[in-house]
Amino acid sequence: MNLLDLVYNQNINLQNTNKTDCIFMLALKENLQNHVHSFHAAAIFSLAEATSAQFLINTFKIFENTVVPLLRATNTKYKKPGLTNIYAKAMLMNETKEEIITQLNNKKRALVTIKVEVIDEADFIIFTGTFEWFLIMNA
C-alpha cells in the first residue's frame, strides 16, 4: 500500500522526505495552519499517524499482504508550535522486530507500539507520540 495515494494524505500534501531518519514531511501551507499561523494540531497528528503506519509497512514488509493493522490507541504531546516545514521519524518501542514477528507467526496477532517524533527545520522536537497498532493475520 502506498500511503501517499490515500486521498486524505493527498489533501494535506503529505510528502516523502530525504531528511535523515525521517519518513514523511508536511510543508507549512495556509490550509494546514491554525489561528496563530503555526501548524494545526490535527495536521501534526496526521503526519505522525501516517509516519507510524509507513514505519509498520517498512519494518514488516514480509507481512504486507497477510496482516491487517488497526490503530488501537495513541498518546500524544505537543511541545512547541510548528512554524516551519515539519518532518516525522519513528521507532519501535518495548519489543524488537524479531519478537513481534514471532508473535505474529505463533499467535497470528501482535500489539506493536511505535514512537513518533515530529521535528521542525532546526531539528527541534515539536511533537512526540506513541501509536499502538493491533496486527491481525488474515486467514
Residue frames as qw, qx, qy, qz and C-alpha x, y, z in Angstrom:
[[0.000, 0.889, 0.457, 0.000, 0.00, 0.00, 0.00],
 [0.393, 0.261, -0.015, 0.881, 1.23, 3.47, -0.85],
 [0.182, -0.650, -0.546, 0.496, 0.05, 5.87, 1.85],
 [0.066, -0.353, 0.159, 0.920, 0.75, 8.84, -0.41],
 [0.128, -0.200, -0.738, -0.631, -2.04, 7.59, -2.69],
 [0.123, -0.578, -0.761, 0.267, -4.71, 7.95, 0.01],
 [0.080, 0.759, 0.363, 0.535, -6.99, 10.90, -0.75],
 [0.465, -0.870, -0.147, 0.076, -6.70, 12.32, 2.79],
 [0.660, -0.424, 0.205, 0.585, -2.91, 12.30, 2.63],
 [0.410, 0.382, 0.410, 0.719, -3.02, 13.94, -0.79],
 [0.128, -0.878, -0.357, -0.294, -5.34, 16.62, 0.61],
 [0.489, -0.848, 0.057, 0.198, -2.81, 17.56, 3.29],
 [0.516, 0.779, -0.344, 0.091, 0.05, 17.21, 0.78],
 [0.779, -0.488, 0.384, 0.083, 1.91, 14.54, 2.75],
 [0.580, 0.722, -0.376, -0.021, 5.33, 14.02, 1.16],
 [0.916, -0.086, -0.126, 0.370, 8.32, 11.72, 1.34],
 [0.101, -0.964, 0.245, -0.013, 11.49, 13.35, 2.61],
 [0.775, 0.365, -0.383, 0.345, 15.23, 12.85, 2.34],
 [0.247, -0.748, 0.396, -0.472, 15.85, 14.33, 5.82],
 [0.315, 0.294, -0.872, 0.233, 17.95, 11.86, 7.79],
 [0.024, -0.108, -0.915, 0.388, 15.91, 9.23, 9.69],
 [0.423, 0.311, 0.311, -0.792, 12.59, 10.85, 8.72],
 [0.381, 0.285, 0.862, 0.174, 9.82, 9.20, 6.70],
 [0.172, 0.736, 0.555, 0.347, 7.30, 11.90, 5.80],
 [0.214, -0.206, -0.164, 0.941, 7.04, 15.69, 5.90],
 [0.146, 0.826, 0.544, 0.032, 4.50, 18.47, 5.62],
 [0.310, 0.265, 0.070, 0.910, 5.18, 21.89, 4.16],
 [0.017, -0.503, -0.491, 0.711, 3.77, 24.83, 6.11],
 [0.007, -0.321, -0.563, -0.762, 0.87, 25.98, 3.93],
 [0.315, -0.186, 0.142, -0.920, -2.11, 28.17, 4.77],
 [0.745, -0.187, -0.395, -0.505, -4.60, 25.28, 4.60],
 [0.753, -0.152, -0.594, 0.237, -2.75, 23.48, 7.44],
 [0.202, 0.256, -0.403, 0.855, -2.39, 26.48, 9.76],
 [0.276, -0.616, -0.692, 0.255, -4.30, 27.36, 12.90],
 [0.056, -0.949, -0.297, -0.088, -5.38, 30.75, 14.25],
 [0.365, -0.842, 0.238, 0.317, -1.78, 31.73, 15.17],
 [0.572, 0.737, -0.320, -0.168, -0.36, 30.69, 11.77],
 [0.177, -0.458, 0.871, -0.001, 1.52, 27.63, 13.02],
 [0.345, -0.013, -0.887, -0.308, 0.66, 24.04, 12.08],
 [0.717, -0.317, -0.022, -0.621, -2.78, 22.98, 13.24],
 [0.472, -0.370, 0.758, -0.256, -2.62, 20.18, 15.83],
 [0.862, 0.266, 0.359, -0.240, -4.64, 17.92, 13.53],
 [0.639, 0.704, -0.309, -0.024, -2.10, 18.34, 10.71],
 [0.039, -0.624, 0.748, -0.223, 0.77, 17.43, 13.06],
 [0.679, -0.108, 0.654, -0.315, -1.16, 14.40, 14.31],
 [0.846, 0.482, 0.081, -0.213, -1.91, 13.32, 10.73],
 [0.411, 0.715, -0.561, 0.074, 1.78, 13.47, 9.86],
 [0.266, -0.460, 0.789, -0.308, 2.67, 11.42, 12.94],
 [0.793, 0.094, 0.498, -0.339, -0.04, 8.79, 12.39],
 [0.789, 0.587, -0.127, -0.126, 0.88, 8.31, 8.73],
 [0.202, 0.688, -0.678, 0.159, 4.55, 8.03, 9.69],
 [0.511, -0.282, 0.749, -0.314, 3.75, 5.30, 12.23],
 [0.860, 0.327, 0.294, -0.259, 1.77, 3.41, 9.58],
 [0.629, 0.696, -0.346, -0.011, 4.55, 3.71, 6.99],
 [0.123, -0.598, 0.758, -0.228, 7.07, 2.56, 9.59],
 [0.750, -0.028, 0.596, -0.284, 4.94, -0.57, 10.10],
 [0.821, 0.552, 0.031, -0.141, 4.84, -1.18, 6.36],
 [0.367, 0.756, -0.531, 0.108, 8.61, -0.71, 6.04],
 [0.283, -0.511, 0.753, -0.303, 9.51, -2.79, 9.09],
 [0.588, 0.037, 0.779, -0.216, 7.16, -5.72, 8.49],
 [0.411, 0.452, -0.456, -0.648, 7.23, -5.87, 4.68],
 [0.105, 0.106, -0.980, -0.132, 7.13, -9.69, 4.77],
 [0.137, 0.412, 0.838, -0.331, 3.56, -9.48, 6.14],
 [0.118, 0.176, -0.164, -0.964, 2.34, -6.80, 3.71],
 [0.513, -0.059, -0.514, -0.685, -0.49, -8.87, 2.20],
 [0.568, -0.221, -0.793, 0.015, -1.23, -11.08, 5.21],
 [0.298, -0.362, -0.584, 0.662, -1.59, -8.68, 8.17],
 [0.077, -0.789, -0.384, -0.474, -4.31, -6.13, 8.82],
 [0.330, -0.023, -0.434, 0.838, -3.09, -3.24, 11.01],
 [0.263, -0.787, -0.471, -0.301, -5.64, -1.44, 13.20],
 [0.130, 0.439, -0.371, 0.808, -4.75, 1.65, 15.19],
 [0.532, -0.465, -0.701, 0.097, -5.76, 0.87, 18.78],
 [0.406, -0.843, -0.244, 0.254, -4.52, 3.75, 20.93],
 [0.476, 0.578, -0.097, 0.655, -2.41, 6.89, 20.88],
 [0.480, -0.749, -0.217, 0.401, -0.71, 9.10, 23.44],
 [0.495, 0.606, 0.136, 0.607, 0.45, 12.48, 22.22],
 [0.383, -0.728, -0.172, 0.543, 2.25, 15.57, 23.48],
 [0.416, 0.800, 0.131, 0.412, 2.61, 18.84, 21.62],
 [0.665, -0.361, -0.169, 0.631, 5.80, 20.58, 22.73],
 [0.113, -0.514, 0.072, 0.847, 6.01, 23.80, 20.69],
 [0.582, 0.675, 0.170, -0.420, 4.38, 25.42, 17.66],
 [0.679, 0.117, 0.537, 0.487, 5.36, 24.21, 14.22],
 [0.134, 0.851, 0.030, -0.508, 6.42, 27.36, 12.38],
 [0.143, 0.560, -0.663, -0.475, 8.44, 25.77, 9.54],
 [0.759, 0.157, -0.553, -0.307, 8.16, 22.61, 7.45],
 [0.614, -0.448, 0.555, -0.338, 7.87, 19.58, 9.71],
 [0.542, 0.344, -0.758, -0.120, 9.30, 16.05, 9.48],
 [0.804, -0.376, 0.246, -0.390, 8.48, 12.80, 11.28],
 [0.368, 0.391, -0.842, 0.056, 10.56, 9.82, 12.32],
 [0.855, -0.303, -0.014, -0.422, 9.52, 6.59, 14.01],
 [0.211, 0.410, -0.863, 0.205, 10.96, 3.75, 16.07],
 [0.696, -0.302, -0.636, -0.141, 9.75, 0.56, 17.75],
 [0.306, -0.558, 0.477, -0.606, 9.09, 0.67, 21.47],
 [0.748, -0.308, 0.405, -0.426, 9.06, -2.16, 24.04],
 [0.883, 0.020, 0.467, 0.048, 9.76, -5.08, 21.69],
 [0.193, -0.438, 0.632, 0.610, 12.14, -5.96, 18.90],
 [0.578, 0.354, -0.397, -0.618, 11.17, -6.66, 15.32],
 [0.355, 0.165, -0.919, -0.054, 12.07, -10.32, 15.84],
 [0.132, 0.153, 0.810, -0.550, 9.82, -10.62, 18.93],
 [0.517, 0.381, 0.149, -0.752, 6.89, -9.16, 17.03],
 [0.532, 0.330, -0.646, -0.437, 7.46, -11.48, 14.05],
 [0.158, 0.044, -0.965, 0.203, 7.49, -14.45, 16.43],
 [0.322, 0.277, 0.591, -0.686, 4.20, -13.32, 17.98],
 [0.573, 0.404, -0.181, -0.690, 2.60, -12.93, 14.56],
 [0.463, 0.269, -0.811, -0.238, 3.77, -16.35, 13.43],
 [0.150, -0.042, -0.932, 0.327, 2.74, -18.10, 16.67],
 [0.140, 0.423, 0.663, -0.601, -0.38, -16.24, 17.81],
 [0.251, 0.522, 0.639, 0.506, -1.49, -14.70, 14.50],
 [0.109, -0.927, -0.225, -0.279, -1.71, -11.29, 16.21],
 [0.595, -0.115, -0.277, 0.746, 0.51, -8.79, 17.97],
 [0.108, -0.969, -0.197, 0.103, 0.44, -5.38, 19.62],
 [0.645, 0.203, 0.039, 0.736, 3.07, -3.01, 18.30],
 [0.171, -0.922, -0.196, 0.288, 3.87, 0.36, 19.85],
 [0.598, 0.406, 0.146, 0.676, 5.64, 2.90, 17.70],
 [0.268, -0.725, -0.166, 0.613, 7.13, 6.14, 18.99],
 [0.461, 0.653, 0.316, 0.511, 6.98, 9.11, 16.62],
 [0.296, -0.591, -0.094, 0.744, 8.80, 12.41, 16.87],
 [0.406, 0.803, 0.321, 0.294, 7.89, 15.38, 14.72],
 [0.498, -0.437, 0.029, 0.749, 10.66, 17.92, 14.26],
 [0.309, 0.913, 0.113, -0.243, 10.96, 21.29, 12.56],
 [0.645, 0.711, -0.173, 0.219, 13.61, 22.59, 10.15],
 [0.003, 0.754, -0.540, 0.374, 16.00, 23.27, 13.05],
 [0.576, 0.037, -0.809, 0.114, 15.53, 19.70, 14.41],
 [0.259, -0.179, 0.551, -0.773, 13.58, 20.92, 17.46],
 [0.100, -0.297, -0.949, -0.032, 11.02, 18.37, 18.63],
 [0.318, -0.153, -0.018, -0.935, 7.54, 19.87, 18.33],
 [0.836, -0.126, -0.027, -0.534, 5.52, 16.68, 18.99],
 [0.050, 0.268, -0.960, 0.067, 6.03, 13.22, 20.46],
 [0.779, -0.039, 0.078, -0.622, 3.55, 10.41, 20.41],
 [0.230, -0.159, 0.960, 0.033, 3.08, 6.69, 20.72],
 [0.686, 0.183, -0.261, -0.654, 0.84, 4.78, 18.35],
 [0.441, -0.152, 0.869, -0.163, -0.29, 1.32, 19.40],
 [0.579, 0.265, -0.495, -0.592, -1.22, -0.90, 16.47],
 [0.737, -0.050, 0.629, -0.242, -3.08, -4.21, 16.69],
 [0.305, 0.430, -0.708, -0.470, -1.83, -6.52, 13.95],
 [0.778, 0.078, 0.523, -0.339, -4.06, -9.42, 12.89],
 [0.154, -0.219, 0.848, 0.456, -3.06, -12.16, 10.45],
 [0.671, 0.209, -0.214, -0.679, -5.53, -12.84, 7.62],
 [0.865, -0.048, 0.460, -0.196, -6.84, -16.38, 7.28]]
